[in-house]
Every structure is written in C-alpha cells, then in structure tokens.
Amino acid sequence: MYMRNQLLAGMVLTMTLAASQPAVAQDAPAQEAPKQNAPAQNAPAQNAPAQTAPAQNVPAQNAPAQSAPAPTAPAQRAVPPAGAAAAEPARQTLQVLDGKLRVAIPAGFTETEFPPDPAAPDITGKIYLNTDTKQAIIVVIVPMESTFGDDDAFVLGSMAAGFQAQQQESVSTFKKTGQSTFKVGSMGVLQLDATSKLSDRPAVLTALFAASGAKVVTFSAYTLIQEQARHAGLVKELTQGMTAAP
C-alpha cells in the first residue's frame, strides 16, 4: 500500500509540473496587454496640437518641475526588491515522525497539494516544487502497526528495498547509483541515489528514509537531467537542514 501511494504521489507531481508550464506561458500575454494600451494614449496626443500654439509655452515651464521628482521615484522603488532579496533565504520547516525529525525545505520551493488516497486515508504527505530549477521534493509519511527505534537498520533497509522495487517496476530506465547511511542526532537516515524519471523525463533521484515509533517517512528529491548539476546542492541543503529532537 505504501509503495502504491508513493507511485500515486509521483503521478500527481507529474501533472502538477505539467500544469505549471502553461501558467508561465500565460504570463507573457499579460505583459503585452499594456503595450496595446500605449497606442490609445498616443491618440489623444494627436488632438493636442490643435491647442499647442498657445499652450506650449506654459507646459514648457511645468515640465522641469514634474521631471525633478521623477529621479527620486526609481530610487525609492529600488529599496523593496533589496529587502525582498534579503528575506528570500527564509525556509519552511517540516516536522515529521511526531516532531522527532525536523527538515528545512530549501528556499525557492513552493508547497502544492498532496491529494489523499481514498484507499489509504492514513497516509499523508507534502509536495514541494521549484519550477525555476526543475526540481521537486515528495514527502510521504506512513503509519505502521508495529513500533521501532530511531535507527533501525532492518526497517530502513526494507524501506529502501521496497522503494527500489517499485521504481524498477514503474520506470524501465531506473538505475540505482549508490546507497549510504548517516545519522541526524540519534535518528538514522538511509540515502538511496539513482537515475529515474520526473514528468516522464529523465531525472536524477535521491530518496531519504527515516523511521521512528510507529511511522516511516520518505523524502524523494528529483532534478531533471538537464539541471543535474544542481542536484548535489539540493541534497546537501536537504540533509544539512535536518535536525533531530533531543
């Protein structure tokens, strides 16, 4: 059931990324609308010459008075972007495994809806997308009937093996490229690296598995192959942004 839901999350992610691309394309016409209004402003300018003979001398003196404040306006508008850039590094913090593991989601990722699975309503998750860097993070949290410790090698190995089997079944080009383990405080984490697909396009994948009490969690980080140079940085941010409760 857990692996079927993992596949469902991948399918939902595929549709989300596909839907995000037309949204960008629709923004371009929105910028062209003001250009169509520009000629409408030029039309009244052609009626003005009928009164230009007597009026030209008066506006000539007013024009410098209006142009003087103009240089200050851009200077004031430059301040908000600078402040926005300073606030951009702020990241979302996700708590999983009943608060035992906290993960800082890298900046630039936006959370999208993770639809519930009617066949497994207890399974929850998150989907984070960065359409600029062509990357995605899928988080799947699954309750279990039994309980285990924060660093159970057998449970983590079983999670990784099941995930790999599901990937190989659904993605013919899936290839495992590495596996390692590390600890975040007392929390054990298993890392599986591979090549796979995202939105039916080649991608690199890093899956991180953790478990504690009666819950398990999987973080699947994807980067499209043309942006694969960014993947190591994403994984580093994700892993270094993990902290464990004492």
C-alpha positions in Angstrom: 0.0 0.0 0.0 2.9 2.4 0.9 4.6 1.8 -2.4 1.3 2.3 -4.4 0.8 5.6 -2.7 4.4 6.6 -3.5 3.7 6.0 -7.2 0.5 8.0 -6.9 2.5 10.9 -5.5 4.8 10.7 -8.5 1.8 10.8 -10.8 0.3 13.8 -9.1 3.7 15.5 -9.2 3.9 14.9 -13.0 0.5 16.5 -13.5 1.5 19.5 -11.3 4.7 20.2 -13.1 2.9 19.9 -16.5 0.2 22.3 -15.3 2.8 24.8 -14.1 4.4 25.2 -17.6 1.3 26.7 -19.3 0.9 29.0 -16.4 4.3 30.6 -17.3 3.2 30.8 -20.9 0.1 32.6 -20.0 2.0 35.3 -18.1 3.7 36.5 -21.3 0.4 37.8 -22.9 -0.4 39.5 -19.6 2.7 41.7 -20.2 1.6 42.5 -23.8 -1.7 44.0 -22.7 -0.2 47.3 -21.6 1.6 47.5 -25.0 -1.8 47.5 -26.7 -2.9 50.4 -24.4 0.1 52.5 -25.4 -1.4 53.5 -28.8 -4.6 54.5 -27.1 -2.5 57.1 -25.2 -0.9 58.4 -28.4 -4.3 59.1 -29.9 -5.1 62.0 -27.5 -1.6 63.3 -28.1 -2.5 63.9 -31.7 -5.5 66.0 -30.7 -3.3 68.2 -28.6 -1.6 70.0 -31.5 -4.8 71.9 -32.1 -4.1 73.8 -28.9 -0.3 73.6 -28.9 0.3 77.1 -30.2 -0.9 78.9 -27.1 -0.2 76.0 -24.7 3.4 75.1 -25.5 5.0 77.9 -23.6 3.2 77.2 -20.3 3.9 73.4 -20.1 7.5 74.1 -21.0 8.0 75.7 -17.6 6.0 73.0 -15.8 7.9 70.1 -17.4 11.1 70.6 -15.4 9.0 70.8 -12.2 7.5 67.4 -13.0 10.7 65.8 -14.0 12.5 66.8 -10.8 10.7 64.3 -8.6 11.0 61.6 -11.2 14.6 60.6 -10.4 13.6 60.1 -6.7 10.8 57.6 -7.6 13.1 54.9 -9.0 15.5 55.3 -6.1 12.6 54.6 -3.6 11.4 51.7 -5.6 14.8 50.1 -5.6 14.5 49.6 -1.8 11.7 46.9 -1.7 13.4 44.5 -4.1 16.6 44.7 -1.9 14.6 43.9 1.2 12.8 41.1 -0.6 16.1 39.5 -1.6 17.3 39.6 2.0 14.1 37.8 3.1 14.2 35.1 0.4 16.6 32.7 2.2 13.9 32.0 4.8 12.8 28.4 4.5 9.9 26.3 5.5 10.4 23.8 8.3 8.6 20.5 8.2 8.3 18.3 11.3 7.8 14.6 10.8 7.8 11.4 12.9 5.8 13.1 15.7 8.3 16.0 15.8 11.4 13.9 16.3 12.8 14.9 12.9 12.7 18.5 11.5 13.6 19.3 7.9 14.2 22.8 6.5 12.9 22.8 2.9 15.3 24.7 0.6 14.4 28.2 -0.4 12.6 28.5 -3.8 10.3 25.5 -3.3 6.5 26.0 -3.1 4.2 23.6 -1.4 1.5 22.1 -3.6 -1.5 19.9 -2.6 -0.8 16.3 -1.8 -4.2 14.7 -2.6 -5.3 12.0 -0.1 -5.6 8.4 -1.3 -9.1 7.0 -0.6 -7.6 3.5 -0.4 -5.2 4.6 2.3 -6.5 7.7 4.1 -3.9 7.4 6.9 -1.1 8.2 4.5 -0.1 11.8 4.4 2.5 13.8 2.6 3.8 17.0 1.0 4.9 18.0 -2.4 7.3 20.9 -3.0 8.1 22.2 -6.4 10.8 24.6 -7.8 9.8 25.2 -11.4 12.8 27.5 -12.0 15.4 24.8 -11.2 13.2 21.9 -12.4 13.3 20.2 -9.1 10.8 18.5 -6.8 10.6 17.1 -3.3 7.9 14.5 -2.4 7.4 13.6 1.3 5.3 10.6 2.2 4.5 9.7 5.8 3.1 6.3 6.5 1.8 5.0 9.9 2.7 1.4 10.8 1.2 -1.2 13.0 4.4 -2.0 14.8 6.9 0.3 16.5 10.7 0.6 16.2 13.6 2.7 17.3 15.1 5.8 15.7 17.9 3.9 14.0 16.6 0.5 12.9 18.9 -0.7 10.1 16.5 -3.5 9.2 13.5 -1.2 8.8 15.4 1.4 6.8 16.9 -1.3 4.5 13.4 -2.8 4.0 12.0 0.7 3.1 14.8 1.3 0.6 14.4 -2.2 -1.0 10.7 -1.8 -1.4 11.1 1.7 -2.9 13.7 0.4 -5.4 11.4 -2.5 -6.4 8.5 -0.1 -7.0 10.7 2.3 -9.0 12.1 -0.5 -11.2 8.6 -1.7 -11.9 7.3 1.7 -12.9 10.4 3.2 -14.5 12.2 1.0 -17.0 15.3 3.2 -17.0 15.6 3.3 -13.2 19.1 2.6 -12.1 20.5 2.6 -8.6 23.8 4.5 -8.4 24.6 4.5 -4.7 23.4 3.9 -1.1 24.7 5.2 2.2 23.6 5.9 5.7 24.1 8.8 8.1 22.7 10.0 11.4 20.9 13.1 12.5 21.3 13.1 16.2 20.0 9.7 17.3 18.0 9.4 14.1 19.3 7.1 11.4 18.7 8.0 7.8 19.3 5.8 4.7 20.1 7.6 1.4 19.5 5.9 -2.0 20.8 7.6 -5.2 19.5 6.7 -8.6 18.5 7.8 -12.1 14.8 7.8 -12.8 12.1 9.9 -14.4 10.1 13.0 -13.5 7.2 14.2 -15.6 8.2 11.3 -17.9 11.6 12.9 -18.5 15.0 11.7 -17.4 15.9 12.8 -13.9 18.3 12.1 -11.0 16.7 11.0 -7.8 17.8 10.9 -4.1 15.5 9.2 -1.7 16.0 9.6 2.1 14.3 7.1 4.5 13.8 7.6 8.3 11.6 5.8 10.8 10.7 6.2 14.5 7.9 4.9 16.7 5.0 3.7 14.5 5.8 5.9 11.5 8.1 5.9 8.5 8.9 8.8 6.2 10.4 9.1 2.7 11.9 12.2 1.1 12.3 11.8 -2.7 14.3 14.7 -4.3 14.2 14.9 -8.1 16.1 17.0 -10.5 15.5 16.9 -14.3 18.6 15.7 -16.1 19.3 19.0 -17.8 19.7 20.6 -14.4 21.5 17.7 -12.8 24.4 20.0 -11.8 22.0 21.4 -9.2 21.1 18.1 -7.7 24.1 17.7 -5.3 23.4 21.2 -3.9 19.7 20.3 -3.3 20.6 17.1 -1.5 23.2 18.9 0.6 20.7 21.6 1.6 18.1 19.0 2.4 20.4 16.8 4.5 22.1 19.6 6.3 18.7 21.1 7.1 17.7 18.1 9.1 17.7 18.3 12.9 16.5 15.7 15.5 14.7 16.5 18.7 16.8 15.5 21.8 
